[in-house]
Amino acid sequence: LGDGSRVADWTDFFGRELKEAAWAEVLGRWSAVLAPGLAAAAAHGLIRTGHAARSLSAKETDLRRRELAEGLGYWAAYYQPLPEARNATAGRLKPAQAIAHIPLLPPEKRLHGSIMNGLRSLDNFKPFAAAADLIETTGDAGPFLSELTETFADAYVKNVNRRNHLLLIHAVTAAAALRSLLPFLPADTAPKALRYGWQVAAALYSISGPGATDRVPEAKEVGRDELIDRAVASQDEHAIKFTEACLREHALNPKPVYLQAARDAVGRP
């Protein structure tokens, strides 16, 4: 795990696994193993796996099984656990409350380059280790994920700038990808996956900026079709995947902040 040079080997391995067992069985078994390294490649392993699972649940094809092998292989090869310290006495909060308690990495300690490199900055930032234990994940997973994505869509709107927008985008798209996996996770794996989903979003927030500002989004109606058209026209893969995630979450939790966040992303040069 975590050796990016073995991504082809991992993909071949999962291809064999998917020939020997049902895809949902393989996904459920390996999600438990891979959950602590959910930050893999800025959560792109998780995101690809989530889209593959959603597609396979609609129709099974060889191409979709191959994409699941690719997603799981990417997740395994770039497996990246984040620092955590268990705290039995920690107060368990909802995401909207817990975000105020995420310790922000000082700018001078942030490593530059890829998002994966930026997340490595947290390895030597002891205050962050307690962040994973801030929230309670044993309740209903659906409402938890809605609050998680809403919280970080709001964080995007309040904090986004030209330097951190990709970090804040991934905090939402990673959490949204977890929703696609939930129907296939064993009962004891789901809380674990939600815990690490929160941790990854918190980590991206910690390294992204100064914390919530008083910025108020422009009060303007944003149409779903307009957002889709603008996302496609942008030809920007991050704007497209962010818009898709925001629209999917908005359909379940119709809060305007999802549309406001997506509108910002599709309008960035």
N, C-alpha and C positions, 0 to 999 in steps of 0.2 A: 504494500500500500504506500502511496505517496511518491512513487518513482515514475516521473513523467516519461522516462525513456521506455517504459514497459506498456505504454498505452495500447499498442497493437496486440501485445500478448494478452492483456486483460480483455480486450474486445473479442479476441478469438476464444478465450476461456468462456466468456459469457455466451458467445455464439453456440458453443458446445452445451453449456448448461441449458440453454433454451431449446435445444433439440431433445434433451433428455427429460425435461419436466415442463409443466405448464408455465406460461410466462408469468402469471400472477403469483405462482408458488415461488419462482426464482426471485421475483421482485420483492415479495414479502420477506423472504429469508435474507437477502442481501441488503435490504434497506436497514435492517437492524444492525448489521455489521458496519455499514458505511455511514450511518447517521452522525457519529462524532466528527467525521471529516467532511461534513456537509458544505463547508466553505470551498471545497475543491474547485479550482479554476474560477474563482469568483462566483461559485454556485452554478456554473454552466453545466456541470455534470448532472446535478439535481434537475435543472431546468429542462435539459434534453430528456432525461428519464421521465419527468412528469408529462411532457408532451407526448412521448412515445406511449406511456401508459394510457393516456386519455384517448389516443388514436386506436390503440389495440382494444380498448373497451368498447369501441364502436364497431370495429371490424378487424379481424386478425388477418394479416398478410405477411409474407416473408420479408418484405421491405420494412414493415413496421416492427417486426421482431428484430431485424438487423439494427434498426435505429435504437431499440431498447438496449441491445448489446453495446452499441456505441456509447449511449448515455451512461450506462453502468460502468463501462470500461474507462470512460473519461473521469468519472467520479472516483473510481478506485485508484487510477494512476496518479491523479492530482489531489488525492485525499489530504485534507489539511485540517487537523484538529486545532482548536483555539484554546488558550489557557482557561482553566476553570478550577474553582475551589469549592467543594461542597460545604454548605453552611446549613446545618439542621435547624438553626434558630432564625434563619432569614425570613423576613416577612414576605409572604407571597402576594404579589400585586397583579393587576391587569396591565396589559401592554401600555395603555394610555397613561397609566400612573407610573409604570416602571421606567419609561423613557427618560423621565426627569432625573433618575438615579444612575443613569449610565455615565461612568467616568469618561471624560473626553481626553484623548491622548494629546499632550502638548504638541504644538506644531513642530518644535525643534526635535522631537523624537520620532517624527513620521518618516518612514522610508519611502523613497520615490520610485517610480517605475510602474509596474503592473499592480493591479488590485491585490493579487496574491502577495506581492512583496509588501504592499502597504499593511496588509493584515498581519504579516510577520512582525511588524512594529509592536504589536500587542504582547509578544512573547516576553518582553522585558518591562512590561507595564503592569505591575502587580495589582493595582486597583481594579483592572478590568476582570480579573479572574472571578470575582464575586457576581458579575453581571448575569451569568447563566441561571443563578438561583433566585433571581428577583421575581420570577413569575410562577404562577400555578398552571400546570398543563394537564391536570387529571380530570378536568370537566369535559364539557361538550366541545369537541374539536372544531366544529363548524363556526360557531360564534367566536371562539378564540382566534381563529385565522382571520375572520372578518375584522376584528378589532386590531389584530396585528398589522394587516395590510393598510387599514385606515390610518393607524397611528403613523406608519412610515410614509404613506402618501402625504399626510399632513406635514411630516418632517421635511419631505421633499419641497413642498410648496413654501414652507417658512425659511428654508435654509439654502436652497439651491443657488449655485453660481457656476461659472464656467469651469472651475477646477473640481468641484465635487459632484457634479450631476450624475456621472456614471456610478459612483459609489451609492448614492441615494436611490438610483433606479434599481440597482441590484438588491437593495434591502426589500423592495416590494416584489420584484419578480421571483426572488427565491422563495419568499413566503407564499406567493400565489401558486408556485409549482408544487409545494407540499400538498395543497388541496387535491391535486390530481392523483397523488399517491395514496391519500387517506383510505379510500375504499379497499385497498389491497394490503394494508398494513395489519399485522397481527395486533391484537388488543394491547399487548404489553409493549409494542414498538411505537404505537402512535404517540403517547406522551413523550417518549424519548425523542422522536423526530421533531415534535413541536418545540421541545426545549432547545434543541440545537438550531431549529429555524429561528427562534427568538434570538439565540446567541449570535448567529451570523448577522442578522439585521442590526443588532446592538453593536457588533464589532464594526460594521460598515459606517454606522452613525458615529461611533467613537473616533474614527480616523478621518471623518469627512469635513468637520467644520466646528464652528464655535458654539453650537447648540441653538435651540429654538430662538428665533427673533420675534419681534412684534409685527412682522410683515403680514399684511392682510391680503389675500388673493383678490384680484379684480372680480367684482360681482357681475359676471357676464354669462349668459346662457351658452352652453357648449353642446352641440348636437353630436350624437354618436356617429352618424354617417359622415359628418364633416371631419371628425377626428380620424376615422378610418382613412378617408381620402387623403388627408394631410400626412398621415403617417406613411402611407404607401408612396406618396409623392416625394417625401423626404429621402427615400432610399437609404435611410439610416436604420441599421438593424436594431440598435438600442431603442430608438424612438418607436419602432414597430412593435418590439416585444413588450415594451413598457405600456404602450397603448392597449395591446391585447390583454395584458394582465389587469390593467386598470378597468377596462370595460367588463371583463369577466367578473371581477370583484364587485364592481358597481351594480351588476345585475342581481347580485345576492345581497348587497348592502348599499342601497341607493343614496350614498352620501356624495354631495357635489365635489368634495376634495379629490376624488379619483379623476373626475373629468378635468378639474383645474390642473392637476399634476400632469396629466397626459397632454393637455393643451400646451403647457410650457415646453414639454419635451419635443413635441413635433414642430415647435416654432424656433428651436435653437439652431443657429447656423452650423 
